[in-house]
Each structure stands twice: as C-alpha cells, then as structure tokens.
Amino acid sequence: MTYKTYIETSPSEVAANTLICLINQANYLLDQQLRQLEKQFLKEGGFTEKLYQARQQVRKK
C-alpha cells in the first residue's frame, strides 16, 4: 500500500523505477536471510542432524 500511489498514478518510468527499487530491496532482504540461515545451519546443524540427536537422546533414556 505504501508504494501503490507511485505505481498507479505516476508515469510509466516512475512506476518501473519504483518496482525495480522494490525488487532490489526484496533481493537484499533475501540475501540477508540466506546468510543468517547458513550461519544457523553451520552452528546448529540441519534437520537430519537434529532428528539423529533427538533419537539418540530417546535411546539413552
């Protein structure tokens, strides 16, 4: 809704530039999320590793 007026009521060039800026912002945020997920994976392991650890804890009990 924030950018709606820029896209609907502006000339085509302004609308296109607005969309390009939004795409760049989304891309940046996705890159940040991927970096964070990579750090988390390296620190805590993946889903299969977590399942294995949980299974081992149950077997120890």
CHARMM-style PDB file with segment names, atoms N, HN, CA, C and O in Angstrom:
ATOM      1  N   MET     1       0.826  -1.194   0.000  1.00  0.00      PROA
ATOM      2  CA  MET     1       0.000   0.000   0.000  1.00  0.00      PROA
ATOM      3  C   MET     1       0.872   1.260   0.000  1.00  0.00      PROA
ATOM      4  O   MET     1       0.469   2.301  -0.519  1.00  0.00      PROA
ATOM      5  N   THR     2       2.058   1.155   0.582  1.00  0.00      PROA
ATOM      6  HN  THR     2       2.385   0.309   1.004  1.00  0.00      PROA
ATOM      7  CA  THR     2       2.917   2.334   0.668  1.00  0.00      PROA
ATOM      8  C   THR     2       3.305   2.835  -0.720  1.00  0.00      PROA
ATOM      9  O   THR     2       3.360   4.042  -0.954  1.00  0.00      PROA
ATOM     10  N   TYR     3       3.572   1.916  -1.632  1.00  0.00      PROA
ATOM     11  HN  TYR     3       3.528   0.936  -1.441  1.00  0.00      PROA
ATOM     12  CA  TYR     3       4.067   2.289  -2.957  1.00  0.00      PROA
ATOM     13  C   TYR     3       2.970   2.310  -4.007  1.00  0.00      PROA
ATOM     14  O   TYR     3       3.235   2.580  -5.178  1.00  0.00      PROA
ATOM     15  N   LYS     4       1.746   2.029  -3.600  1.00  0.00      PROA
ATOM     16  HN  LYS     4       1.531   1.810  -2.648  1.00  0.00      PROA
ATOM     17  CA  LYS     4       0.637   1.921  -4.544  1.00  0.00      PROA
ATOM     18  C   LYS     4       0.453   3.199  -5.355  1.00  0.00      PROA
ATOM     19  O   LYS     4       0.250   3.141  -6.568  1.00  0.00      PROA
ATOM     20  N   THR     5       0.523   4.340  -4.697  1.00  0.00      PROA
ATOM     21  HN  THR     5       0.688   4.387  -3.712  1.00  0.00      PROA
ATOM     22  CA  THR     5       0.318   5.600  -5.418  1.00  0.00      PROA
ATOM     23  C   THR     5       1.428   5.865  -6.426  1.00  0.00      PROA
ATOM     24  O   THR     5       1.182   6.431  -7.491  1.00  0.00      PROA
ATOM     25  N   TYR     6       2.649   5.457  -6.091  1.00  0.00      PROA
ATOM     26  HN  TYR     6       2.849   4.997  -5.226  1.00  0.00      PROA
ATOM     27  CA  TYR     6       3.759   5.665  -7.019  1.00  0.00      PROA
ATOM     28  C   TYR     6       3.593   4.809  -8.267  1.00  0.00      PROA
ATOM     29  O   TYR     6       4.016   5.198  -9.356  1.00  0.00      PROA
ATOM     30  N   ILE     7       2.984   3.658  -8.105  1.00  0.00      PROA
ATOM     31  HN  ILE     7       2.641   3.343  -7.220  1.00  0.00      PROA
ATOM     32  CA  ILE     7       2.853   2.740  -9.229  1.00  0.00      PROA
ATOM     33  C   ILE     7       1.619   3.056 -10.072  1.00  0.00      PROA
ATOM     34  O   ILE     7       1.680   3.026 -11.301  1.00  0.00      PROA
ATOM     35  N   GLU     8       0.510   3.355  -9.420  1.00  0.00      PROA
ATOM     36  HN  GLU     8       0.460   3.380  -8.422  1.00  0.00      PROA
ATOM     37  CA  GLU     8      -0.743   3.543 -10.156  1.00  0.00      PROA
ATOM     38  C   GLU     8      -0.915   4.930 -10.761  1.00  0.00      PROA
ATOM     39  O   GLU     8      -1.481   5.064 -11.846  1.00  0.00      PROA
ATOM     40  N   THR     9      -0.442   5.947 -10.086  1.00  0.00      PROA
ATOM     41  HN  THR     9       0.018   5.839  -9.204  1.00  0.00      PROA
ATOM     42  CA  THR     9      -0.729   7.309 -10.548  1.00  0.00      PROA
ATOM     43  C   THR     9       0.452   8.003 -11.205  1.00  0.00      PROA
ATOM     44  O   THR     9       0.303   9.113 -11.717  1.00  0.00      PROA
ATOM     45  N   SER    10       1.606   7.384 -11.204  1.00  0.00      PROA
ATOM     46  HN  SER    10       1.727   6.482 -10.788  1.00  0.00      PROA
ATOM     47  CA  SER    10       2.804   8.013 -11.770  1.00  0.00      PROA
ATOM     48  C   SER    10       2.994   7.585 -13.221  1.00  0.00      PROA
ATOM     49  O   SER    10       2.394   6.614 -13.681  1.00  0.00      PROA
ATOM     50  N   PRO    11       3.835   8.325 -13.928  1.00  0.00      PROA
ATOM     51  CA  PRO    11       4.178   7.908 -15.298  1.00  0.00      PROA
ATOM     52  C   PRO    11       4.846   6.524 -15.288  1.00  0.00      PROA
ATOM     53  O   PRO    11       5.343   6.066 -14.259  1.00  0.00      PROA
ATOM     54  N   SER    12       4.844   5.891 -16.425  1.00  0.00      PROA
ATOM     55  HN  SER    12       4.440   6.263 -17.260  1.00  0.00      PROA
ATOM     56  CA  SER    12       5.378   4.531 -16.545  1.00  0.00      PROA
ATOM     57  C   SER    12       6.816   4.420 -16.048  1.00  0.00      PROA
ATOM     58  O   SER    12       7.172   3.434 -15.404  1.00  0.00      PROA
ATOM     59  N   GLU    13       7.637   5.412 -16.338  1.00  0.00      PROA
ATOM     60  HN  GLU    13       7.348   6.213 -16.862  1.00  0.00      PROA
ATOM     61  CA  GLU    13       9.037   5.371 -15.939  1.00  0.00      PROA
ATOM     62  C   GLU    13       9.180   5.372 -14.420  1.00  0.00      PROA
ATOM     63  O   GLU    13       9.999   4.639 -13.865  1.00  0.00      PROA
ATOM     64  N   VAL    14       8.388   6.190 -13.763  1.00  0.00      PROA
ATOM     65  HN  VAL    14       7.723   6.785 -14.214  1.00  0.00      PROA
ATOM     66  CA  VAL    14       8.441   6.267 -12.299  1.00  0.00      PROA
ATOM     67  C   VAL    14       7.950   4.958 -11.694  1.00  0.00      PROA
ATOM     68  O   VAL    14       8.534   4.454 -10.735  1.00  0.00      PROA
ATOM     69  N   ALA    15       6.876   4.410 -12.256  1.00  0.00      PROA
ATOM     70  HN  ALA    15       6.402   4.820 -13.036  1.00  0.00      PROA
ATOM     71  CA  ALA    15       6.352   3.127 -11.764  1.00  0.00      PROA
ATOM     72  C   ALA    15       7.384   2.021 -11.947  1.00  0.00      PROA
ATOM     73  O   ALA    15       7.578   1.199 -11.051  1.00  0.00      PROA
ATOM     74  N   ALA    16       8.041   1.996 -13.095  1.00  0.00      PROA
ATOM     75  HN  ALA    16       7.883   2.664 -13.823  1.00  0.00      PROA
ATOM     76  CA  ALA    16       9.060   0.978 -13.352  1.00  0.00      PROA
ATOM     77  C   ALA    16      10.227   1.127 -12.383  1.00  0.00      PROA
ATOM     78  O   ALA    16      10.716   0.132 -11.850  1.00  0.00      PROA
ATOM     79  N   ASN    17      10.677   2.351 -12.149  1.00  0.00      PROA
ATOM     80  HN  ASN    17      10.280   3.160 -12.582  1.00  0.00      PROA
ATOM     81  CA  ASN    17      11.777   2.578 -11.208  1.00  0.00      PROA
ATOM     82  C   ASN    17      11.381   2.176  -9.793  1.00  0.00      PROA
ATOM     83  O   ASN    17      12.194   1.628  -9.049  1.00  0.00      PROA
ATOM     84  N   THR    18      10.139   2.447  -9.422  1.00  0.00      PROA
ATOM     85  HN  THR    18       9.479   2.892 -10.026  1.00  0.00      PROA
ATOM     86  CA  THR    18       9.652   2.049  -8.103  1.00  0.00      PROA
ATOM     87  C   THR    18       9.690   0.534  -7.957  1.00  0.00      PROA
ATOM     88  O   THR    18      10.134   0.012  -6.934  1.00  0.00      PROA
ATOM     89  N   LEU    19       9.224  -0.164  -8.981  1.00  0.00      PROA
ATOM     90  HN  LEU    19       8.864   0.260  -9.812  1.00  0.00      PROA
ATOM     91  CA  LEU    19       9.236  -1.634  -8.934  1.00  0.00      PROA
ATOM     92  C   LEU    19      10.658  -2.184  -8.901  1.00  0.00      PROA
ATOM     93  O   LEU    19      10.928  -3.165  -8.208  1.00  0.00      PROA
ATOM     94  N   ILE    20      11.555  -1.567  -9.636  1.00  0.00      PROA
ATOM     95  HN  ILE    20      11.335  -0.770 -10.199  1.00  0.00      PROA
ATOM     96  CA  ILE    20      12.958  -2.001  -9.607  1.00  0.00      PROA
ATOM     97  C   ILE    20      13.538  -1.821  -8.207  1.00  0.00      PROA
ATOM     98  O   ILE    20      14.259  -2.689  -7.715  1.00  0.00      PROA
ATOM     99  N   CYS    21      13.227  -0.699  -7.567  1.00  0.00      PROA
ATOM    100  HN  CYS    21      12.641   0.007  -7.966  1.00  0.00      PROA
ATOM    101  CA  CYS    21      13.705  -0.469  -6.200  1.00  0.00      PROA
ATOM    102  C   CYS    21      13.144  -1.508  -5.237  1.00  0.00      PROA
ATOM    103  O   CYS    21      13.863  -2.002  -4.368  1.00  0.00      PROA
ATOM    104  N   LEU    22      11.870  -1.840  -5.386  1.00  0.00      PROA
ATOM    105  HN  LEU    22      11.286  -1.439  -6.091  1.00  0.00      PROA
ATOM    106  CA  LEU    22      11.257  -2.852  -4.522  1.00  0.00      PROA
ATOM    107  C   LEU    22      11.885  -4.229  -4.743  1.00  0.00      PROA
ATOM    108  O   LEU    22      12.097  -4.984  -3.794  1.00  0.00      PROA
ATOM    109  N   ILE    23      12.178  -4.544  -5.993  1.00  0.00      PROA
ATOM    110  HN  ILE    23      12.006  -3.931  -6.765  1.00  0.00      PROA
ATOM    111  CA  ILE    23      12.834  -5.817  -6.298  1.00  0.00      PROA
ATOM    112  C   ILE    23      14.221  -5.859  -5.657  1.00  0.00      PROA
ATOM    113  O   ILE    23      14.611  -6.879  -5.089  1.00  0.00      PROA
ATOM    114  N   ASN    24      14.960  -4.765  -5.744  1.00  0.00      PROA
ATOM    115  HN  ASN    24      14.643  -3.936  -6.206  1.00  0.00      PROA
ATOM    116  CA  ASN    24      16.287  -4.707  -5.135  1.00  0.00      PROA
ATOM    117  C   ASN    24      16.214  -4.851  -3.616  1.00  0.00      PROA
ATOM    118  O   ASN    24      17.047  -5.529  -3.015  1.00  0.00      PROA
ATOM    119  N   GLN    25      15.223  -4.218  -2.998  1.00  0.00      PROA
ATOM    120  HN  GLN    25      14.546  -3.667  -3.486  1.00  0.00      PROA
ATOM    121  CA  GLN    25      15.062  -4.336  -1.547  1.00  0.00      PROA
ATOM    122  C   GLN    25      14.729  -5.769  -1.151  1.00  0.00      PROA
ATOM    123  O   GLN    25      15.283  -6.298  -0.188  1.00  0.00      PROA
ATOM    124  N   ALA    26      13.825  -6.393  -1.897  1.00  0.00      PROA
ATOM    125  HN  ALA    26      13.375  -5.963  -2.680  1.00  0.00      PROA
ATOM    126  CA  ALA    26      13.456  -7.785  -1.610  1.00  0.00      PROA
ATOM    127  C   ALA    26      14.662  -8.702  -1.787  1.00  0.00      PROA
ATOM    128  O   ALA    26      14.873  -9.611  -0.984  1.00  0.00      PROA
ATOM    129  N   ASN    27      15.447  -8.472  -2.827  1.00  0.00      PROA
ATOM    130  HN  ASN    27      15.275  -7.734  -3.479  1.00  0.00      PROA
ATOM    131  CA  ASN    27      16.633  -9.277  -3.078  1.00  0.00      PROA
ATOM    132  C   ASN    27      17.641  -9.132  -1.946  1.00  0.00      PROA
ATOM    133  O   ASN    27      18.228 -10.121  -1.509  1.00  0.00      PROA
ATOM    134  N   TYR    28      17.845  -7.917  -1.472  1.00  0.00      PROA
ATOM    135  HN  TYR    28      17.368  -7.113  -1.827  1.00  0.00      PROA
ATOM    136  CA  TYR    28      18.765  -7.669  -0.366  1.00  0.00      PROA
ATOM    137  C   TYR    28      18.303  -8.416   0.891  1.00  0.00      PROA
ATOM    138  O   TYR    28      19.102  -9.068   1.562  1.00  0.00      PROA
ATOM    139  N   LEU    29      17.012  -8.316   1.199  1.00  0.00      PROA
ATOM    140  HN  LEU    29      16.362  -7.787   0.653  1.00  0.00      PROA
ATOM    141  CA  LEU    29      16.484  -8.986   2.387  1.00  0.00      PROA
ATOM    142  C   LEU    29      16.591 -10.503   2.275  1.00  0.00      PROA
ATOM    143  O   LEU    29      16.885 -11.179   3.261  1.00  0.00      PROA
ATOM    144  N   LEU    30      16.354 -11.039   1.089  1.00  0.00      PROA
ATOM    145  HN  LEU    30      16.115 -10.491   0.288  1.00  0.00      PROA
ATOM    146  CA  LEU    30      16.505 -12.489   0.898  1.00  0.00      PROA
ATOM    147  C   LEU    30      17.972 -12.919   1.057  1.00  0.00      PROA
ATOM    148  O   LEU    30      18.257 -13.973   1.627  1.00  0.00      PROA
ATOM    149  N   ASP    31      18.882 -12.109   0.558  1.00  0.00      PROA
ATOM    150  HN  ASP    31      18.651 -11.253   0.096  1.00  0.00      PROA
ATOM    151  CA  ASP    31      20.308 -12.410   0.741  1.00  0.00      PROA
ATOM    152  C   ASP    31      20.677 -12.429   2.220  1.00  0.00      PROA
ATOM    153  O   ASP    31      21.417 -13.305   2.668  1.00  0.00      PROA
ATOM    154  N   GLN    32      20.165 -11.466   2.976  1.00  0.00      PROA
ATOM    155  HN  GLN    32      19.564 -10.754   2.612  1.00  0.00      PROA
ATOM    156  CA  GLN    32      20.432 -11.421   4.418  1.00  0.00      PROA
ATOM    157  C   GLN    32      19.874 -12.664   5.104  1.00  0.00      PROA
ATOM    158  O   GLN    32      20.521 -13.248   5.973  1.00  0.00      PROA
ATOM    159  N   GLN    33      18.668 -13.060   4.706  1.00  0.00      PROA
ATOM    160  HN  GLN    33      18.142 -12.585   4.000  1.00  0.00      PROA
ATOM    161  CA  GLN    33      18.050 -14.237   5.307  1.00  0.00      PROA
ATOM    162  C   GLN    33      18.856 -15.494   4.987  1.00  0.00      PROA
ATOM    163  O   GLN    33      19.044 -16.345   5.857  1.00  0.00      PROA
ATOM    164  N   LEU    34      19.327 -15.618   3.763  1.00  0.00      PROA
ATOM    165  HN  LEU    34      19.174 -14.927   3.057  1.00  0.00      PROA
ATOM    166  CA  LEU    34      20.141 -16.777   3.392  1.00  0.00      PROA
ATOM    167  C   LEU    34      21.445 -16.826   4.185  1.00  0.00      PROA
ATOM    168  O   LEU    34      21.863 -17.898   4.621  1.00  0.00      PROA
ATOM    169  N   ARG    35      22.086 -15.678   4.374  1.00  0.00      PROA
ATOM    170  HN  ARG    35      21.746 -14.807   4.020  1.00  0.00      PROA
ATOM    171  CA  ARG    35      23.319 -15.643   5.172  1.00  0.00      PROA
ATOM    172  C   ARG    35      23.049 -16.085   6.605  1.00  0.00      PROA
ATOM    173  O   ARG    35      23.825 -16.844   7.186  1.00  0.00      PROA
ATOM    174  N   GLN    36      21.949 -15.607   7.168  1.00  0.00      PROA
ATOM    175  HN  GLN    36      21.319 -14.990   6.696  1.00  0.00      PROA
ATOM    176  CA  GLN    36      21.596 -15.971   8.535  1.00  0.00      PROA
ATOM    177  C   GLN    36      21.276 -17.463   8.642  1.00  0.00      PROA
ATOM    178  O   GLN    36      21.684 -18.115   9.603  1.00  0.00      PROA
ATOM    179  N   LEU    37      20.555 -18.001   7.671  1.00  0.00      PROA
ATOM    180  HN  LEU    37      20.223 -17.471   6.890  1.00  0.00      PROA
ATOM    181  CA  LEU    37      20.232 -19.426   7.675  1.00  0.00      PROA
ATOM    182  C   LEU    37      21.497 -20.277   7.538  1.00  0.00      PROA
ATOM    183  O   LEU    37      21.605 -21.341   8.147  1.00  0.00      PROA
ATOM    184  N   GLU    38      22.446 -19.805   6.739  1.00  0.00      PROA
ATOM    185  HN  GLU    38      22.359 -18.941   6.244  1.00  0.00      PROA
ATOM    186  CA  GLU    38      23.707 -20.524   6.594  1.00  0.00      PROA
ATOM    187  C   GLU    38      24.468 -20.555   7.919  1.00  0.00      PROA
ATOM    188  O   GLU    38      24.991 -21.596   8.316  1.00  0.00      PROA
ATOM    189  N   LYS    39      24.526 -19.420   8.592  1.00  0.00      PROA
ATOM    190  HN  LYS    39      24.101 -18.574   8.269  1.00  0.00      PROA
ATOM    191  CA  LYS    39      25.193 -19.361   9.899  1.00  0.00      PROA
ATOM    192  C   LYS    39      24.516 -20.297  10.890  1.00  0.00      PROA
ATOM    193  O   LYS    39      25.180 -21.024  11.628  1.00  0.00      PROA
ATOM    194  N   GLN    40      23.196 -20.270  10.897  1.00  0.00      PROA
ATOM    195  HN  GLN    40      22.656 -19.679  10.298  1.00  0.00      PROA
ATOM    196  CA  GLN    40      22.439 -21.128  11.809  1.00  0.00      PROA
ATOM    197  C   GLN    40      22.680 -22.600  11.495  1.00  0.00      PROA
ATOM    198  O   GLN    40      22.830 -23.411  12.408  1.00  0.00      PROA
ATOM    199  N   PHE    41      22.720 -22.951  10.209  1.00  0.00      PROA
ATOM    200  HN  PHE    41      22.599 -22.292   9.467  1.00  0.00      PROA
ATOM    201  CA  PHE    41      22.970 -24.327   9.803  1.00  0.00      PROA
ATOM    202  C   PHE    41      24.350 -24.786  10.250  1.00  0.00      PROA
ATOM    203  O   PHE    41      24.507 -25.894  10.763  1.00  0.00      PROA
ATOM    204  N   LEU    42      25.349 -23.932  10.054  1.00  0.00      PROA
ATOM    205  HN  LEU    42      25.221 -23.032   9.637  1.00  0.00      PROA
ATOM    206  CA  LEU    42      26.706 -24.307  10.437  1.00  0.00      PROA
ATOM    207  C   LEU    42      26.842 -24.441  11.953  1.00  0.00      PROA
ATOM    208  O   LEU    42      27.598 -25.281  12.442  1.00  0.00      PROA
ATOM    209  N   LYS    43      26.115 -23.621  12.686  1.00  0.00      PROA
ATOM    210  HN  LYS    43      25.501 -22.939  12.289  1.00  0.00      PROA
ATOM    211  CA  LYS    43      26.198 -23.645  14.146  1.00  0.00      PROA
ATOM    212  C   LYS    43      25.387 -24.779  14.745  1.00  0.00      PROA
ATOM    213  O   LYS    43      25.862 -25.469  15.647  1.00  0.00      PROA
ATOM    214  N   GLU    44      24.170 -24.981  14.258  1.00  0.00      PROA
ATOM    215  HN  GLU    44      23.784 -24.420  13.525  1.00  0.00      PROA
ATOM    216  CA  GLU    44      23.246 -25.914  14.889  1.00  0.00      PROA
ATOM    217  C   GLU    44      23.025 -27.203  14.105  1.00  0.00      PROA
ATOM    218  O   GLU    44      22.465 -28.160  14.639  1.00  0.00      PROA
ATOM    219  N   GLY    45      23.450 -27.239  12.863  1.00  0.00      PROA
ATOM    220  HN  GLY    45      23.905 -26.461  12.429  1.00  0.00      PROA
ATOM    221  CA  GLY    45      23.230 -28.420  12.041  1.00  0.00      PROA
ATOM    222  C   GLY    45      21.904 -28.341  11.299  1.00  0.00      PROA
ATOM    223  O   GLY    45      21.115 -27.411  11.471  1.00  0.00      PROA
ATOM    224  N   GLY    46      21.690 -29.360  10.464  1.00  0.00      PROA
ATOM    225  HN  GLY    46      22.331 -30.115  10.325  1.00  0.00      PROA
ATOM    226  CA  GLY    46      20.474 -29.399   9.669  1.00  0.00      PROA
ATOM    227  C   GLY    46      19.386 -30.220  10.324  1.00  0.00      PROA
ATOM    228  O   GLY    46      19.538 -30.690  11.452  1.00  0.00      PROA
ATOM    229  N   PHE    47      18.300 -30.386   9.617  1.00  0.00      PROA
ATOM    230  HN  PHE    47      18.177 -30.004   8.701  1.00  0.00      PROA
ATOM    231  CA  PHE    47      17.133 -31.092  10.133  1.00  0.00      PROA
ATOM    232  C   PHE    47      17.457 -32.547  10.446  1.00  0.00      PROA
ATOM    233  O   PHE    47      17.061 -33.057  11.494  1.00  0.00      PROA
ATOM    234  N   THR    48      18.170 -33.217   9.553  1.00  0.00      PROA
ATOM    235  HN  THR    48      18.492 -32.803   8.702  1.00  0.00      PROA
ATOM    236  CA  THR    48      18.509 -34.621   9.753  1.00  0.00      PROA
ATOM    237  C   THR    48      19.400 -34.806  10.973  1.00  0.00      PROA
ATOM    238  O   THR    48      19.226 -35.755  11.737  1.00  0.00      PROA
ATOM    239  N   GLU    49      20.343 -33.906  11.153  1.00  0.00      PROA
ATOM    240  HN  GLU    49      20.484 -33.135  10.532  1.00  0.00      PROA
ATOM    241  CA  GLU    49      21.219 -33.983  12.322  1.00  0.00      PROA
ATOM    242  C   GLU    49      20.436 -33.812  13.622  1.00  0.00      PROA
ATOM    243  O   GLU    49      20.703 -34.485  14.617  1.00  0.00      PROA
ATOM    244  N   LYS    50      19.473 -32.905  13.592  1.00  0.00      PROA
ATOM    245  HN  LYS    50      19.257 -32.358  12.784  1.00  0.00      PROA
ATOM    246  CA  LYS    50      18.653 -32.680  14.787  1.00  0.00      PROA
ATOM    247  C   LYS    50      17.791 -33.907  15.087  1.00  0.00      PROA
ATOM    248  O   LYS    50      17.603 -34.265  16.249  1.00  0.00      PROA
ATOM    249  N   LEU    51      17.270 -34.546  14.050  1.00  0.00      PROA
ATOM    250  HN  LEU    51      17.422 -34.256  13.105  1.00  0.00      PROA
ATOM    251  CA  LEU    51      16.499 -35.779  14.246  1.00  0.00      PROA
ATOM    252  C   LEU    51      17.372 -36.871  14.842  1.00  0.00      PROA
ATOM    253  O   LEU    51      16.949 -37.586  15.750  1.00  0.00      PROA
ATOM    254  N   TYR    52      18.579 -36.998  14.335  1.00  0.00      PROA
ATOM    255  HN  TYR    52      18.923 -36.417  13.598  1.00  0.00      PROA
ATOM    256  CA  TYR    52      19.509 -38.001  14.844  1.00  0.00      PROA
ATOM    257  C   TYR    52      19.813 -37.763  16.324  1.00  0.00      PROA
ATOM    258  O   TYR    52      19.806 -38.701  17.122  1.00  0.00      PROA
ATOM    259  N   GLN    53      20.078 -36.517  16.683  1.00  0.00      PROA
ATOM    260  HN  GLN    53      20.084 -35.756  16.035  1.00  0.00      PROA
ATOM    261  CA  GLN    53      20.371 -36.194  18.086  1.00  0.00      PROA
ATOM    262  C   GLN    53      19.172 -36.492  18.976  1.00  0.00      PROA
ATOM    263  O   GLN    53      19.332 -37.019  20.077  1.00  0.00      PROA
ATOM    264  N   ALA    54      17.976 -36.162  18.509  1.00  0.00      PROA
ATOM    265  HN  ALA    54      17.846 -35.734  17.614  1.00  0.00      PROA
ATOM    266  CA  ALA    54      16.775 -36.438  19.297  1.00  0.00      PROA
ATOM    267  C   ALA    54      16.587 -37.941  19.473  1.00  0.00      PROA
ATOM    268  O   ALA    54      16.224 -38.392  20.559  1.00  0.00      PROA
ATOM    269  N   ARG    55      16.826 -38.714  18.432  1.00  0.00      PROA
ATOM    270  HN  ARG    55      17.121 -38.347  17.549  1.00  0.00      PROA
ATOM    271  CA  ARG    55      16.712 -40.162  18.500  1.00  0.00      PROA
ATOM    272  C   ARG    55      17.721 -40.737  19.490  1.00  0.00      PROA
ATOM    273  O   ARG    55      17.394 -41.634  20.267  1.00  0.00      PROA
ATOM    274  N   GLN    56      18.933 -40.223  19.460  1.00  0.00      PROA
ATOM    275  HN  GLN    56      19.198 -39.494  18.829  1.00  0.00      PROA
ATOM    276  CA  GLN    56      19.973 -40.701  20.375  1.00  0.00      PROA
ATOM    277  C   GLN    56      19.606 -40.404  21.827  1.00  0.00      PROA
ATOM    278  O   GLN    56      19.848 -41.226  22.711  1.00  0.00      PROA
ATOM    279  N   GLN    57      19.027 -39.241  22.074  1.00  0.00      PROA
ATOM    280  HN  GLN    57      18.830 -38.573  21.356  1.00  0.00      PROA
ATOM    281  CA  GLN    57      18.620 -38.889  23.449  1.00  0.00      PROA
ATOM    282  C   GLN    57      17.525 -39.814  23.936  1.00  0.00      PROA
ATOM    283  O   GLN    57      17.530 -40.221  25.098  1.00  0.00      PROA
ATOM    284  N   VAL    58      16.581 -40.155  23.061  1.00  0.00      PROA
ATOM    285  HN  VAL    58      16.577 -39.824  22.117  1.00  0.00      PROA
ATOM    286  CA  VAL    58      15.498 -41.053  23.444  1.00  0.00      PROA
ATOM    287  C   VAL    58      16.056 -42.441  23.758  1.00  0.00      PROA
ATOM    288  O   VAL    58      15.618 -43.086  24.711  1.00  0.00      PROA
ATOM    289  N   ARG    59      17.007 -42.896  22.971  1.00  0.00      PROA
ATOM    290  HN  ARG    59      17.363 -42.373  22.196  1.00  0.00      PROA
ATOM    291  CA  ARG    59      17.594 -44.218  23.186  1.00  0.00      PROA
ATOM    292  C   ARG    59      18.382 -44.286  24.495  1.00  0.00      PROA
ATOM    293  O   ARG    59      18.451 -45.344  25.121  1.00  0.00      PROA
ATOM    294  N   LYS    60      18.973 -43.170  24.908  1.00  0.00      PROA
ATOM    295  HN  LYS    60      18.916 -42.311  24.399  1.00  0.00      PROA
ATOM    296  CA  LYS    60      19.747 -43.147  26.144  1.00  0.00      PROA
ATOM    297  C   LYS    60      18.853 -43.245  27.366  1.00  0.00      PROA
ATOM    298  O   LYS    60      19.296 -43.714  28.414  1.00  0.00      PROA
ATOM    299  N   LYS    61      17.604 -42.813  27.254  1.00  0.00      PROA
ATOM    300  HN  LYS    61      17.244 -42.432  26.402  1.00  0.00      PROA
ATOM    301  CA  LYS    61      16.691 -42.811  28.386  1.00  0.00      PROA
ATOM    302  C   LYS    61      16.179 -44.168  28.644  1.00  0.00      PROA
ATOM    303  OT1 LYS    61      15.390 -44.365  29.568  1.00  0.00      PROA
TER     304      LYS     61
END
